[in-house]
Amino acid sequence: MKTCPNPKCNMSGIPDDAKFCPDCGASLCLPKPAKRKNTAKSSLFGGTGTPSSIKGCLLVDIRQCRRMSGLGWDGMYEFSPGLPVGYTGFFAVFDESLNIQIRVEHGKISKIFFVAGDYELRVWRGEKEVSYTVIEGWWIFKDLYEKHRNVPVTYFGWYKKNVLLSEKDAEKEVSGVSSTIDKLLDKCDTTYKKESQDFFGMSWEQLMEHSEYFAS
């Protein structure tokens, strides 16, 4: 037998198959508890990473990577669950398409890859020799010396099937895939803006500041 849930009524002895109280009309059917949705996002590759085609590197979810110190190219990074024995680096990726990959070796960013079919736009940090003038003595027209030093530079280059294209050849060949690469670059500032900012500690524009084409 049921009892009316209405505190002002509280009628008892109501048959079990009754849906409403015969005295006050209150519903006797208890609402079903709402199902809780599992909002937890599953990590790529089961959260543990998966071996890449490059020996000694894992493919991992960038959301599981942590910047321990520094910013951008000067930062130190780790895959938070840790690397298994025999692995020295990882490729941090945003999704399973693998169009954008950040290679980290021994805790430092090695290269960034933007992949479009047979073409890749690669970005990396290197050094460039530059000249500068030193004045020695009082007679500046007489005592000028040229010296050289190495400065850090952010390079980028187009590759086709793993072969670096000259800047001239790149301008001819990659025009058809440039729009695809532009969309991938835009993803860093839109779809994956938070992930990019969390990982690098800076915007993509800051990361690419003063970059120049590398031609062998």
C-alpha positions in Angstrom: 0.0 0.0 0.0 1.1 3.6 -0.7 1.1 6.8 1.3 0.5 10.2 -0.3 3.7 12.2 -0.5 1.8 15.5 0.0 2.6 16.6 3.6 -0.8 18.4 3.8 -2.6 15.2 2.9 -0.5 12.2 4.0 -3.4 9.8 3.2 -2.4 6.1 3.7 -3.7 2.8 2.6 -3.7 3.7 -1.1 -3.5 0.7 -3.5 0.0 0.0 -4.9 -1.2 0.3 -8.5 -2.7 3.8 -8.0 -0.8 6.6 -9.8 -2.6 9.5 -8.0 -3.9 10.2 -4.5 -7.7 9.7 -4.5 -8.0 12.5 -1.9 -5.7 15.4 -3.1 -4.7 14.2 -6.5 -0.9 14.3 -5.9 1.2 12.0 -8.1 2.3 8.8 -6.5 4.9 8.0 -9.1 8.5 8.8 -8.0 10.6 10.5 -10.6 13.4 8.3 -12.0 16.8 9.5 -11.0 18.7 11.3 -13.8 21.5 9.4 -15.3 24.8 11.0 -14.7 26.8 11.7 -17.9 30.4 10.7 -17.9 32.0 14.1 -18.7 35.6 12.9 -18.2 37.5 13.2 -21.4 39.4 10.2 -22.4 43.1 10.8 -23.3 44.5 9.9 -26.7 46.3 6.6 -26.9 44.8 5.4 -23.6 46.6 8.0 -21.6 49.9 6.0 -21.8 51.1 7.0 -25.3 51.8 4.7 -28.2 55.1 4.0 -30.0 55.7 6.3 -33.0 57.5 5.4 -36.3 60.6 7.1 -34.8 62.5 4.7 -32.6 62.7 5.9 -29.0 59.7 8.3 -29.3 56.1 7.9 -28.1 53.0 9.6 -29.5 51.3 11.2 -26.6 48.3 13.5 -25.8 49.5 17.1 -25.4 47.0 17.6 -22.6 49.1 15.1 -20.6 52.3 17.0 -21.1 53.7 19.5 -18.6 56.1 22.5 -19.0 58.3 22.2 -15.9 60.3 25.5 -16.5 61.0 28.2 -19.0 58.9 29.2 -22.0 58.7 28.1 -25.6 62.0 26.9 -27.1 63.8 27.5 -23.8 61.3 25.5 -21.8 61.7 22.0 -20.3 58.8 19.6 -20.9 57.7 16.2 -19.7 55.0 13.6 -20.4 53.3 13.5 -17.1 52.7 9.7 -16.8 56.4 9.3 -17.6 58.3 7.7 -20.4 58.8 3.9 -20.4 62.3 2.4 -20.4 64.0 2.8 -23.7 62.3 6.1 -24.7 64.0 9.5 -24.7 61.3 11.6 -26.3 57.8 12.0 -27.4 55.6 13.6 -30.1 52.9 15.7 -28.4 49.7 15.7 -30.6 46.4 17.5 -30.4 44.2 14.8 -32.0 44.5 11.5 -33.8 44.9 13.1 -37.2 48.6 13.7 -36.3 48.6 16.8 -38.6 50.3 18.9 -35.8 53.1 17.2 -33.9 55.6 18.7 -31.4 58.7 16.6 -31.0 60.4 16.8 -27.6 63.8 15.1 -27.1 65.4 14.9 -23.6 62.9 17.5 -22.3 63.5 20.1 -25.0 61.4 21.0 -28.1 63.3 19.6 -31.1 60.9 20.3 -34.0 57.3 21.2 -34.7 55.6 19.5 -37.7 52.6 20.6 -39.7 51.7 17.7 -42.1 49.7 18.0 -45.3 49.9 14.9 -47.4 53.5 14.5 -48.8 54.4 18.0 -47.6 55.5 19.1 -44.1 56.2 22.5 -42.7 58.8 22.0 -40.1 59.8 24.6 -37.5 62.9 24.3 -35.3 65.4 26.3 -33.3 69.0 26.7 -34.5 71.9 29.1 -34.6 72.9 31.6 -37.2 76.3 33.3 -37.6 75.9 37.1 -37.8 78.5 39.8 -38.2 78.9 43.0 -36.1 81.2 45.9 -36.1 83.5 46.7 -33.2 85.2 50.1 -32.8 88.6 50.1 -31.2 90.7 53.1 -30.6 89.7 56.8 -31.3 89.9 56.9 -35.0 86.6 55.3 -36.0 87.3 55.5 -39.7 90.5 53.6 -39.2 89.8 51.2 -36.4 86.7 49.3 -37.4 86.7 45.5 -37.0 84.2 43.0 -38.1 83.5 40.1 -35.8 81.1 37.2 -35.9 78.8 35.6 -33.3 76.1 32.9 -33.2 72.6 34.0 -32.3 69.5 31.8 -31.8 67.1 31.7 -34.7 63.7 30.1 -35.3 63.9 28.4 -38.7 61.2 26.9 -40.8 61.3 24.9 -44.0 59.1 23.0 -46.4 59.8 19.4 -46.9 58.5 17.1 -49.6 58.8 13.4 -48.8 61.5 14.2 -46.2 63.5 16.4 -48.6 64.0 20.1 -47.8 62.9 22.3 -50.6 64.7 25.5 -51.5 62.7 28.7 -50.8 62.3 29.2 -54.5 61.0 25.6 -55.1 58.8 25.8 -52.0 57.1 28.9 -53.5 56.3 26.9 -56.6 55.4 23.5 -55.2 53.4 24.1 -52.0 50.9 26.7 -53.2 48.3 23.9 -53.4 48.8 22.9 -49.8 49.4 26.3 -48.2 45.7 26.7 -47.4 45.7 23.4 -45.5 48.8 24.5 -43.6 47.2 27.9 -42.8 44.2 26.0 -41.3 46.5 24.0 -39.1 48.3 27.1 -38.0 44.9 28.7 -37.2 44.0 25.7 -35.1 46.8 26.6 -32.7 45.1 30.0 -32.1 41.5 28.8 -32.2 40.6 25.2 -31.6 43.7 24.4 -29.6 44.5 27.8 -28.2 44.3 26.8 -24.6 46.4 23.6 -25.2 49.0 25.6 -27.1 49.2 28.3 -24.5 49.4 25.8 -21.7 52.2 23.8 -23.4 54.4 26.6 -24.7 53.5 29.3 -22.2 53.2 31.8 -25.0 51.3 32.4 -28.2 52.2 30.9 -31.6 53.1 34.3 -32.8 55.6 34.8 -30.0 57.0 31.3 -30.6 57.7 32.2 -34.3 59.1 35.6 -33.6 61.9 36.6 -36.0 61.7 33.3 -37.8 63.3 32.8 -41.2 63.3 30.2 -44.0 66.1 27.7 -43.9 67.6 26.7 -47.2 70.5 24.3 -47.5 
